[in-house]
Amino acid sequence: MADNSATGRPRARTAVPATTIRTAIALAGGRCSFAGCPSPRTLDNGLPLLEIAHISSLSPGGPRYAPELATGDQNLGDNIIILCPTHHLLVDRSPETYSIEVLVRMREAHLARIASALSAPVSTIGRFAEALSIWESERDNSSEEFWHGFFAEHPEVLAIPLEGKAYGLLSKCYVGGKNVLNSGGNIVDFLAQNSGNSALLEIKTPTTRLLSPTPYRANVFAPSKELTGSCIQVLTYRESLIREITALAYQTPNLRAISPPCTILIGDLEKESLSEKQRHSVEVFRSSLKDVRVLTYDELFHGVRMMLSALS
């Protein structure tokens, strides 16, 4: 893929003019366009460590190659997105997940965030009120991509599952697991990190069911496949992170994983309208989990509403 480092150090030959690169970086606010990325890291000379990534490869066979974009006017910058090296590598290794459409939406959402940040600052109360308003209007939204973007843009909402601790939130993080063929890596939705530990958060949707629709026995309901699968998924990520922490910390020196807590955000107890027997099954299941906390969206936003009331 013909990409160029935004720091002026070329990775490979590019058809994007230098003036277009400078304009793209400025419009992106000198930050990675991947939602939740805490970029920029900087080089010794103080310049941001960012890269020009092509939405469509300039060469056939490259990630997301589309002739109409690859042969278009590179002066317009329609085919580029600003990313940090980590997320540049991630999107190019997973072109099926990060398609042209996804990257274009990602770029436009980032530009909108930057434009919003340049406007009048929003108070903490205002941000919580905005988050509650979005929850109330989007409660039936079944898109994981939507909710991931929401929490990347409103990280303060996740103070509840993080128990109010001062974590820095990182989005779509690699936590190990690749095999000798460089495949099979584990990507957790959010990796929260502070000076002493990490925490893993896996995001599902509020429309995800918590229980199987039919009873296992007369008074017992089994957790849904999505709920049990999410528990195993985040525990697998946790195991991978702990096992490979030495290698991962080589490039992220402050990364620590001391029995990191895991949280799954899934479902909506109020909307699912559970009977007393069903609710009992949910509570029995999640209270028995030792290393995973299961939190529902309605519980999360009830806590947000309480914090907003206290702040007001």
C-alpha positions as CSV (number, residue, x, y, z in Angstrom):
1,M,0.0,0.0,0.0
2,A,1.5,3.3,-1.0
3,D,1.3,5.3,2.2
4,N,3.2,8.1,3.7
5,S,4.2,9.1,7.2
6,A,2.6,12.4,8.3
7,T,5.8,13.2,10.1
8,G,7.7,13.5,6.8
9,R,9.4,10.1,7.0
10,P,8.1,8.1,4.0
11,R,7.1,4.5,4.5
12,A,6.5,4.0,0.8
13,R,6.0,6.0,-2.3
14,T,2.7,8.0,-2.4
15,A,0.8,9.9,-5.0
16,V,-0.6,12.3,-2.4
17,P,0.9,15.8,-2.7
18,A,2.5,17.3,0.3
19,T,0.1,20.2,0.5
20,T,-2.9,17.7,0.6
21,I,-1.2,15.8,3.4
22,R,-0.7,19.0,5.4
23,T,-4.3,19.9,4.9
24,A,-5.6,16.5,5.8
25,I,-3.6,16.5,9.1
26,A,-4.8,20.0,9.9
27,L,-8.5,19.0,9.3
28,A,-8.0,15.9,11.5
29,G,-6.7,18.1,14.3
30,G,-3.4,16.4,14.3
31,R,-5.0,13.2,15.7
32,C,-5.7,9.7,14.6
33,S,-9.2,9.3,13.1
34,F,-9.9,6.0,14.9
35,A,-12.6,6.6,17.5
36,G,-11.1,6.5,21.0
37,C,-7.5,6.6,20.0
38,P,-5.5,8.7,22.4
39,S,-3.0,9.9,19.7
40,P,-0.9,11.6,18.9
41,R,2.3,10.1,20.3
42,T,5.2,12.2,19.3
43,L,8.7,11.7,17.9
44,D,11.8,13.1,19.5
45,N,11.4,16.2,17.4
46,G,8.0,16.8,18.8
47,L,6.1,16.0,15.5
48,P,3.0,13.8,15.8
49,L,3.4,10.2,14.9
50,L,0.7,9.9,12.4
51,E,0.4,8.4,8.9
52,I,-1.4,8.9,5.7
53,A,-3.5,5.8,5.0
54,H,-5.2,5.2,1.7
55,I,-8.9,4.2,2.0
56,S,-8.4,2.3,-1.3
57,S,-5.0,1.0,-2.1
58,L,-3.3,2.6,-5.1
59,S,-2.3,-0.9,-6.4
60,P,-4.5,-3.8,-7.4
61,G,-4.4,-6.5,-4.7
62,G,-3.9,-4.0,-1.9
63,P,-6.4,-3.5,0.9
64,R,-9.8,-2.3,-0.4
65,Y,-8.6,-1.6,-4.0
66,A,-11.2,0.3,-6.0
67,P,-10.1,1.6,-9.4
68,E,-12.3,4.7,-9.2
69,L,-10.7,5.8,-5.9
70,A,-7.1,4.6,-6.7
71,T,-7.1,6.5,-10.0
72,G,-8.9,9.6,-8.8
73,D,-7.5,13.0,-8.1
74,Q,-5.1,12.6,-5.2
75,N,-4.9,16.3,-4.8
76,L,-8.5,16.2,-3.3
77,G,-7.6,13.9,-0.5
78,D,-10.8,11.9,-0.9
79,N,-8.9,8.7,-0.7
80,I,-6.9,9.3,2.5
81,I,-7.5,9.1,6.2
82,I,-5.2,10.1,9.0
83,L,-4.3,7.3,11.4
84,C,-1.7,6.4,14.0
85,P,0.7,3.5,13.0
86,T,-1.2,1.1,15.3
87,H,-4.6,1.7,13.8
88,H,-3.2,2.0,10.3
89,L,-1.9,-1.5,10.6
90,L,-5.2,-2.7,12.1
91,V,-7.4,-1.4,9.3
92,D,-5.1,-2.8,6.6
93,R,-4.9,-6.2,8.2
94,S,-8.7,-6.4,8.4
95,P,-10.0,-4.9,5.2
96,E,-13.2,-7.0,5.4
97,T,-14.0,-5.4,8.8
98,Y,-12.7,-1.9,7.8
99,S,-14.2,-1.5,4.4
100,I,-14.2,1.6,2.2
101,E,-17.6,2.6,3.6
102,V,-16.5,2.0,7.2
103,L,-13.3,4.1,6.8
104,V,-15.2,7.0,5.1
105,R,-17.7,7.0,8.0
106,M,-14.8,6.9,10.4
107,R,-13.1,9.9,8.8
108,E,-16.3,11.9,8.6
109,A,-17.2,11.2,12.2
110,H,-13.7,12.2,13.3
111,L,-13.9,15.5,11.3
112,A,-17.2,16.2,13.0
113,R,-15.7,15.5,16.4
114,I,-12.8,17.9,15.7
115,A,-15.2,20.6,14.4
116,S,-17.3,20.2,17.6
117,A,-14.3,20.4,19.8
118,L,-13.3,23.7,18.2
119,S,-16.7,25.2,19.2
120,A,-17.7,26.3,22.7
121,P,-16.7,23.9,25.4
122,V,-19.4,21.7,26.8
123,S,-19.6,21.3,30.6
124,T,-19.6,17.9,32.4
125,I,-23.3,18.3,33.1
126,G,-23.8,19.0,29.4
127,R,-21.9,15.9,28.3
128,F,-23.9,13.7,30.7
129,A,-27.1,15.2,29.5
130,E,-26.1,14.7,25.9
131,A,-25.2,11.1,26.6
132,L,-28.6,10.5,28.2
133,S,-30.4,12.1,25.3
134,I,-28.6,9.9,22.8
135,W,-29.4,6.8,25.0
136,E,-33.1,7.7,25.1
137,S,-33.3,8.2,21.3
138,E,-31.1,5.3,20.3
139,R,-32.1,2.7,22.9
140,D,-33.3,0.3,20.2
141,N,-30.2,0.7,18.1
142,S,-28.8,-2.8,17.4
143,S,-25.5,-1.7,15.8
144,E,-22.3,-2.6,17.8
145,E,-20.4,-0.1,15.6
146,F,-22.8,2.7,16.7
147,W,-22.4,1.9,20.4
148,H,-18.6,1.5,20.2
149,G,-18.4,5.0,18.6
150,F,-20.8,6.4,21.2
151,F,-18.6,5.3,24.1
152,A,-15.4,6.3,22.3
153,E,-16.9,9.8,22.1
154,H,-18.4,9.8,25.6
155,P,-15.7,7.9,27.7
156,E,-17.0,9.6,30.9
157,V,-20.0,7.4,30.8
158,L,-17.8,4.4,31.4
159,A,-16.7,5.7,34.8
160,I,-19.4,3.5,36.3
161,P,-18.0,0.1,35.1
162,L,-14.5,1.4,35.9
163,E,-15.7,2.2,39.4
164,G,-14.7,5.8,39.0
165,K,-11.0,5.1,38.8
166,A,-8.8,7.3,36.7
167,Y,-8.3,5.1,33.7
168,G,-7.2,6.2,30.2
169,L,-9.5,4.6,27.6
170,L,-8.0,2.9,24.5
171,S,-10.2,1.7,21.7
172,K,-10.0,-1.6,19.7
173,C,-6.7,-2.8,21.2
174,Y,-4.7,-5.8,20.3
175,V,-4.2,-8.0,23.4
176,G,-2.2,-10.9,21.9
177,G,-3.2,-14.2,20.4
178,K,-1.6,-14.2,17.0
179,N,-0.3,-17.5,15.7
180,V,2.8,-18.2,13.6
181,L,0.9,-17.3,10.4
182,N,0.2,-13.8,11.9
183,S,-3.5,-14.4,12.2
184,G,-6.0,-15.0,15.0
185,G,-5.2,-11.9,17.0
186,N,-7.5,-10.8,19.9
187,I,-9.0,-7.2,19.7
188,V,-10.9,-6.0,22.7
189,D,-13.4,-3.2,22.3
190,F,-11.9,-1.0,25.1
191,L,-8.7,-1.4,27.1
192,A,-8.8,0.9,30.1
193,Q,-5.4,1.6,31.6
194,N,-4.0,3.4,34.6
195,S,-0.6,3.5,36.3
196,G,-1.2,0.2,38.2
197,N,-3.5,-2.0,36.1
198,S,-5.7,-2.5,33.1
199,A,-9.4,-3.3,32.6
200,L,-11.1,-4.9,29.7
201,L,-14.5,-3.8,28.4
202,E,-16.5,-5.7,25.8
203,I,-19.4,-3.8,24.3
204,K,-22.5,-5.6,22.9
205,T,-25.8,-3.8,22.2
206,P,-28.9,-3.0,24.3
207,T,-31.0,-5.2,22.0
208,T,-28.9,-8.3,22.8
209,R,-31.0,-10.8,24.7
210,L,-29.8,-11.9,28.1
211,L,-31.7,-15.2,28.3
212,S,-32.6,-18.0,26.0
213,P,-36.3,-17.6,25.0
214,T,-37.5,-21.0,26.4
215,P,-37.0,-22.3,29.9
216,Y,-34.3,-24.8,30.7
217,R,-36.5,-26.2,33.4
218,A,-39.8,-25.0,34.9
219,N,-38.2,-22.3,37.0
220,V,-34.8,-21.9,35.4
221,F,-33.8,-20.0,32.3
222,A,-30.3,-20.4,30.7
223,P,-28.3,-17.4,29.7
224,S,-28.3,-16.6,26.0
225,K,-25.6,-17.7,23.6
226,E,-24.5,-14.1,23.2
227,L,-24.2,-13.6,27.0
228,T,-22.2,-16.8,27.6
229,G,-20.1,-16.2,24.5
230,S,-19.3,-12.7,25.6
231,C,-18.1,-13.9,28.9
232,I,-15.8,-16.5,27.4
233,Q,-14.6,-14.0,24.8
234,V,-13.5,-11.3,27.3
235,L,-11.9,-13.9,29.6
236,T,-10.0,-15.2,26.6
237,Y,-8.8,-11.7,25.9
238,R,-7.8,-11.3,29.6
239,E,-5.9,-14.6,29.5
240,S,-4.1,-13.5,26.3
241,L,-3.2,-10.1,27.7
242,I,-1.8,-11.6,30.9
243,R,0.2,-14.3,29.0
244,E,1.7,-11.9,26.5
245,I,2.1,-8.8,28.7
246,T,5.9,-8.8,28.5
247,A,5.8,-8.7,24.7
248,L,3.0,-6.2,24.6
249,A,4.6,-3.9,27.2
250,Y,7.7,-3.7,25.0
251,Q,5.9,-1.3,22.7
252,T,3.6,0.1,25.4
253,P,6.0,0.5,28.4
254,N,3.3,1.6,30.9
255,L,1.0,-1.3,30.2
256,R,0.3,-3.5,33.2
257,A,-2.1,-6.3,33.7
258,I,-2.5,-7.4,37.4
259,S,-5.6,-9.7,37.3
260,P,-7.4,-7.0,35.2
261,P,-11.1,-6.8,35.8
262,C,-13.5,-7.5,32.9
263,T,-16.8,-5.9,32.2
264,I,-19.4,-6.8,29.6
265,L,-22.0,-4.2,28.7
266,I,-25.0,-6.0,27.2
267,G,-28.8,-6.0,27.0
268,D,-31.5,-3.9,28.6
269,L,-33.3,-5.5,31.5
270,E,-36.2,-3.0,31.4
271,K,-36.9,-3.5,27.7
272,E,-36.6,-7.3,27.9
273,S,-39.5,-7.3,30.4
274,L,-38.4,-10.4,32.3
275,S,-40.6,-12.3,34.7
276,E,-39.5,-12.8,38.3
277,K,-38.2,-16.3,37.5
278,Q,-36.3,-15.0,34.5
279,R,-34.8,-12.1,36.5
280,H,-33.8,-14.5,39.2
281,S,-32.0,-16.6,36.6
282,V,-30.1,-13.5,35.3
283,E,-29.0,-12.6,38.8
284,V,-28.0,-16.1,39.8
285,F,-25.8,-16.3,36.6
286,R,-24.0,-13.0,36.8
287,S,-23.5,-13.1,40.6
288,S,-21.7,-16.4,40.2
289,L,-19.1,-15.0,37.8
290,K,-15.8,-14.5,39.5
291,D,-13.8,-12.5,36.9
292,V,-16.5,-10.9,34.8
293,R,-19.0,-8.2,35.6
294,V,-22.1,-8.2,33.5
295,L,-23.7,-4.7,33.3
296,T,-26.8,-3.9,31.3
297,Y,-27.3,-0.6,29.4
298,D,-30.3,0.4,31.5
299,E,-28.3,0.0,34.7
300,L,-25.4,2.0,33.2
301,F,-27.6,4.9,32.2
302,H,-29.6,4.8,35.4
303,G,-26.2,5.5,37.1
304,V,-25.5,8.3,34.6
305,R,-28.9,9.8,35.4
306,M,-28.0,9.7,39.1
307,M,-24.6,11.3,38.5
308,L,-26.3,14.0,36.4
309,S,-28.8,14.7,39.2
310,A,-26.0,14.9,41.8
311,L,-24.0,17.3,39.6
312,S,-27.0,19.5,39.0
